[in-house]
Amino acid sequence: MIRLRRWRMLVVAGLSFGLLSAAQNAPSRQTKETAVRVALRRPLPMMKGDRLNVTVLEVTYAPGAASSPHSHPCPVIGYVVSGAVRMQVKGEPEAVYKAGDSFFEPANGVHLISANASSTEPAKVIAYFLCDHETELSVAPIDPTGGSQ
């Protein structure tokens, strides 16, 4: 049963990254060579394989825009399509991710900073939520010290 769950998780993760590749490269020009790079590799927490659900969101930040502190009940994989974003999950340093960068947010991490790094250019992120239960994808507002408000 555990092997079947892991297999399902791998299939869902593979499909997610396939969608990411398609979104990033469409429309594409044919080339003589194909380059492949690992954008992100991260172990996932134990999840119920028979209830896995993936949701893919496109998030566009206007110049200078930011989200209020929030949390995601499921692990999130992000890929910056254009522009640059500033991100910080409680307990980790603030980071700036540029177009082509990927990042990971653990389930229930307090997302302290989620903002466009530019005050003049928009930024776009593709966010993959991998859940094993029915839930809202974002929970806000969050007290930056870790509790719900």
N, C-alpha and C positions, 0 to 999 in steps of 0.2 A: 504494500500500500504506500509506503514512504517513497519507494522508487517511482511509482506512478505519479505521485504528487510532485516530486522533483522534476520528472520528465515534463509534466504539464507546465510547471514554472518555467522550465527552459524553453519550451515551445512559445509560451506567451512572451517571454523576454526576447526571444529571437524575432517574433513577429513585430514586437514593438520597435526594435532596432531596424528592422526592415522598413517599417513605415517611416522612421526617422530618415533613413537613407533616401527613400523615395521622395519625401517632402523636401529634403535638402537639395536633391539633384534634379528635381522636375521644374521646368523643362530642362533637358540636358542636351549637350552636343556630344556626338560620338567622338571618341578619341581612340587612338591606337593602343593606349595603355590604360590600365585601371589601377588606381592606388587604393589600398585598404589600410586603415589604421584603427586601432582600438581607441575609441573615443572615451570609454569609461568601463571599468571592470570593478565590481563591488559585490561582496557577498550579501545576500538577502536574508532577512530574518525567517524563521520557520513560519510557514503560512499554510492554510488549509487549501490544498491543491484542487479539491473538487469545487471550490467556490471562488476561484481566482477571476478577477475582472480587471481589465485594463481600460483606462480612460485617457485619451490624448487631448490635451488642450493647447490651443495657440494663444499665448498671452502677449499682447502688444502694449508696451509702456510708451506713453507720450513723452516728449522731451521733459525732463525734470520730474516725471511722475514717480510715485512710490505707493506701496501698499502699507496698511497699518500692520502692526505685529499680529501674527496669526500662527496657526498650527495645521498640519496635515495629518489625519489619522492613519494614513497609508504611506509607504515609501514613495518618494518622488524622484524621478530622473529628469533632469532638465538639459536642454540643448539650445544654445544661443544661435539663432538663425541670422540675426542682424543686429548691429549696434553693440552695446555693452551694458551689462547690468551689475549692480552691487548687491551682494547677498551675504547674509550672516545668519547662521543658526546658533542658538544659545550654546555656549561651550566651545565654539569654533571661532577662528579669526574671521574678520570681514574679508571678502575676496571680490575681485572684479573679474567677471567672465566676459570674454569678447566672442564675436562671431566665430563659430567652429568649436567653442569650448563646451564641455559637459560638466554637470555637477550632480551630486546626490544629496538628498535630504532624508534622514531616517524618519520613520513613523513617529508622530507625536513630538517631533522636535519643535521648539519655539523659534519661529522664523522672525527674528528681530528686524532684519533689514531685507527688503525686496524692492529695489529701486532702479530706475534708469540711471546709468552712470553719466549720461550727457544731458545738458540743459538745452541743447539745440537739435539733437537728432533722436528719432524714435528708436526703440529696441524691441526685438521680437524673440520670444522664447517658446519652444515646444516643451510642454511638461507632460510626462508619462506618470500616471498614478497607477500603482499596482496594489489592488485591494483584495482581501479575502472575506470581506463582510460588507453589507450595505451600510453606507455612511455618506455624510456630506464630505466633499473633498477638502474644504477649508473650514476651519473653526476660528471665528474672530468675534469680538475683540479678545485679545490675549494680554494679560498683564505681563510686561517684559521680564518680571521676576519669576514667571513660570506658571502662574495661576490664571484661570478664566476670570473675566470681569463680569 
